[in-house]
Amino acid sequence: MRIDGKKGDIKDPSLASEGVRLIEWASREMPVLKLISQRFAKEQPLKGLTLAACLHVTSETANLGLALKAGGANVIMCASNPLSTQDPIAAALAAVYDIPTFAIRGEDNETYYAHLNAVLDERPNMTMDDGADLVATLHTSRTQVLSSIIGGTEETTTGVIRLRSMAAAGKLRYPIIAVNEADTKHMFDNRYGTGQSTLDGITRATNVLWAGKTVVIAGYGWCGRGIASRARGMGAHTVVTEVNPVRALEAVMDGHEVMTMEKAAPIGDIFVTVTGGMAAIDAHHFQVMKDEALVANSGHFIVEINIDALEDLSVEKRAARPMVEQYVMADGRRINLIAEGRLVNLAAAEGHPSAVMDMSFANQALSAEYMAQNHKNIAVGVYDVPTELDQRVASLKLTAMGITMDTLTERQAAYLAGWEAGT
Ligand SMILES: NC(=O)c1ccc[n+]([C@@H]2O[C@H](COP(=O)([O-])OP(=O)(O)OC[C@H]3O[C@@H](n4cnc5c(N)ncnc54)[C@H](O)[C@@H]3O)[C@@H](O)[C@H]2O)c1
């Protein structure tokens, strides 16, 4: 429902009070972002800038939006995935917190892109993207908006890969900080956040018992490691498929079984893709899967599972549960696709726990501030989060957790910096 012209396009403004409660609840576990927000309110580092945020519209993202607004930014938001929006949050942002928001859970592709374009209509100065759809739109159909942009940030692995391709092809037109590359982002968000919330999404959608199941994880990157270790923690037998020999070896030595998807397909009970690529599960895999296999994706885009092939192979499709579609094969086997093959942790659960998004979004806020202050000296390209910011996020998180650590003595520091001392 369009509200008040520029205030956005959301499902239902009457959900706003529920959204406010959820946003406040999430803030309890986001102490680092709160500290940054308090400093931003005093120093106003983003004053006068219009910031277009294309992110999963969740309670944690709302807290980031409020921190950016506290820093003086004029924030406008849209969804970075058609199925990840929490409608009460979108309602609260637009109706209570004065952050125009264009996001409706379950929106079709046409509406999804109309929402991205609505945000670009505001001629933003900065982009904050998750998956690079906003940046790609800006560089293709909306190039006239590029002149107002000073820089941007990107949240996820897939977005960083796309941006690096754009930069390599000479197509990228402004500097972007790859927030995903911060240690305090991928080591925690991708691993522990995706690990926990992917199991949460599959559990909520199916009520499956993990203990004793064979779980096949495609991709042993940061997300895959987290999902595999959490699944094992729940008592599952874990199988990993990989295309990178080092990652495959790591999975073996971490105690998982490694094999090809062809071998894994007939033995798996639950399949999860987190490759960042396409068709990790393809037609020939569906043809040999067990009856009642559960198939889910937690990678950024829907293409990780070849759903068109599943449609072609099936003779019937029915809604088994709210987030589960059952495809019946010609031989009677049933394959259950969860959350339409979209990011299962966001579509069937609430995404990552707030405590982990605290660090990811602290990196976002500090990177936006860094870009605002330094953009004149930063050439077009894709940049890592400055190490000093990354370390600051870790220190603030430890402090918030009440944990202290050692510091090097002068003697220790001198030893580490020298080369003379040996055996
Ligand atoms: N669900 C979420 O909330 C969430 C959070 C963070 C990242 N992501 C997304 O998850 C995906 C993975 O992210 P990551 O940080 O783990 O990436 P990564 O690059 O660390 O790991 C991906 C792994 O998949 C492997 N791979 C690629 N194609 C494969 C194939 N066909 N079969 C088997 N393995 C294959 C690669 O070799 C690599 O080791 C990305 O799309 C990222 O954007 C999702």
The ligand as an SDF file (V2000), in Angstrom:
LIG
                    3D

 44 48  0  0  0  0  0  0  0  0999 V2000
   21.5750  -16.4260    4.1170 N   0  0  0  0  0  0  0  0  0  0  0  0
   22.2410  -15.3650    4.5320 C   0  0  0  0  0  0  0  0  0  0  0  0
   21.7770  -14.6200    5.3860 O   0  0  0  0  0  0  0  0  0  0  0  0
   23.5970  -15.0810    3.9870 C   0  0  0  0  0  0  0  0  0  0  0  0
   24.5560  -14.4380    4.7890 C   0  0  0  0  0  0  0  0  0  0  0  0
   25.8300  -14.2250    4.2560 C   0  0  0  0  0  0  0  0  0  0  0  0
   26.1080  -14.6230    2.9390 C   0  0  0  0  0  0  0  0  0  0  0  0
   25.1110  -15.2010    2.1850 N   0  0  0  0  0  0  0  0  0  0  0  0
   25.3350  -15.6480    0.8060 C   0  0  0  0  0  0  0  0  0  0  0  0
   25.7080  -17.0330    0.8620 O   0  0  0  0  0  0  0  0  0  0  0  0
   26.5340  -17.3520   -0.2670 C   0  0  0  0  0  0  0  0  0  0  0  0
   27.8470  -17.9580    0.2300 C   0  0  0  0  0  0  0  0  0  0  0  0
   28.5610  -16.9930    0.9930 O   0  0  0  0  0  0  0  0  0  0  0  0
   29.9810  -17.3380    1.6630 P   0  0  0  0  0  0  0  0  0  0  0  0
   30.3900  -16.1230    2.3810 O   0  0  0  0  0  0  0  0  0  0  0  0
   29.9300  -18.6380    2.3530 O   0  0  0  0  0  0  0  0  0  0  0  0
   30.8550  -17.4920    0.3080 O   0  0  0  0  0  0  0  0  0  0  0  0
   32.2700  -18.1850    0.1200 P   0  0  0  0  0  0  0  0  0  0  0  0
   32.8170  -17.6600   -1.1430 O   0  0  0  0  0  0  0  0  0  0  0  0
   33.0780  -18.0810    1.3780 O   0  0  0  0  0  0  0  0  0  0  0  0
   31.8830  -19.7550   -0.0610 O   0  0  0  0  0  0  0  0  0  0  0  0
   31.2250  -20.2990   -1.1610 C   0  0  0  0  0  0  0  0  0  0  0  0
   31.8110  -21.6930   -1.3970 C   0  0  0  0  0  0  0  0  0  0  0  0
   31.0050  -22.3900   -2.3530 O   0  0  0  0  0  0  0  0  0  0  0  0
   31.8850  -23.1470   -3.1900 C   0  0  0  0  0  0  0  0  0  0  0  0
   31.1820  -23.4530   -4.4410 N   0  0  0  0  0  0  0  0  0  0  0  0
   30.9510  -22.6520   -5.5200 C   0  0  0  0  0  0  0  0  0  0  0  0
   30.2270  -23.3110   -6.4440 N   0  0  0  0  0  0  0  0  0  0  0  0
   29.9920  -24.5540   -5.9500 C   0  0  0  0  0  0  0  0  0  0  0  0
   29.2740  -25.6840   -6.4230 C   0  0  0  0  0  0  0  0  0  0  0  0
   28.6480  -25.6770   -7.6040 N   0  0  0  0  0  0  0  0  0  0  0  0
   29.2090  -26.7770   -5.6330 N   0  0  0  0  0  0  0  0  0  0  0  0
   29.8280  -26.8150   -4.4280 C   0  0  0  0  0  0  0  0  0  0  0  0
   30.5130  -25.7650   -3.9190 N   0  0  0  0  0  0  0  0  0  0  0  0
   30.5860  -24.6540   -4.6700 C   0  0  0  0  0  0  0  0  0  0  0  0
   33.1110  -22.2550   -3.3600 C   0  0  0  0  0  0  0  0  0  0  0  0
   34.2420  -22.9950   -3.7400 O   0  0  0  0  0  0  0  0  0  0  0  0
   33.2380  -21.6520   -1.9490 C   0  0  0  0  0  0  0  0  0  0  0  0
   34.1030  -22.4110   -1.1200 O   0  0  0  0  0  0  0  0  0  0  0  0
   26.6780  -16.0460   -1.0380 C   0  0  0  0  0  0  0  0  0  0  0  0
   25.6830  -15.9630   -2.0230 O   0  0  0  0  0  0  0  0  0  0  0  0
   26.4290  -14.9800    0.0270 C   0  0  0  0  0  0  0  0  0  0  0  0
   26.0610  -13.7460   -0.5270 O   0  0  0  0  0  0  0  0  0  0  0  0
   23.8890  -15.4690    2.6920 C   0  0  0  0  0  0  0  0  0  0  0  0
  1  2  1  0
  2  3  2  0
  2  4  1  0
  4  5  1  0
  4 44  2  0
  5  6  2  0
  6  7  1  0
  7  8  2  0
  8  9  1  0
  8 44  1  0
  9 10  1  0
  9 42  1  0
 10 11  1  0
 11 12  1  0
 11 40  1  0
 12 13  1  0
 13 14  1  0
 14 15  2  0
 14 16  1  0
 14 17  1  0
 17 18  1  0
 18 19  2  0
 18 20  1  0
 18 21  1  0
 21 22  1  0
 22 23  1  0
 23 24  1  0
 23 38  1  0
 24 25  1  0
 25 26  1  0
 25 36  1  0
 26 27  1  0
 26 35  1  0
 27 28  2  0
 28 29  1  0
 29 30  1  0
 29 35  2  0
 30 31  1  0
 30 32  2  0
 32 33  1  0
 33 34  2  0
 34 35  1  0
 36 37  1  0
 36 38  1  0
 38 39  1  0
 40 41  1  0
 40 42  1  0
 42 43  1  0
M  CHG  2   8   1  16  -1
M  END
$$$$
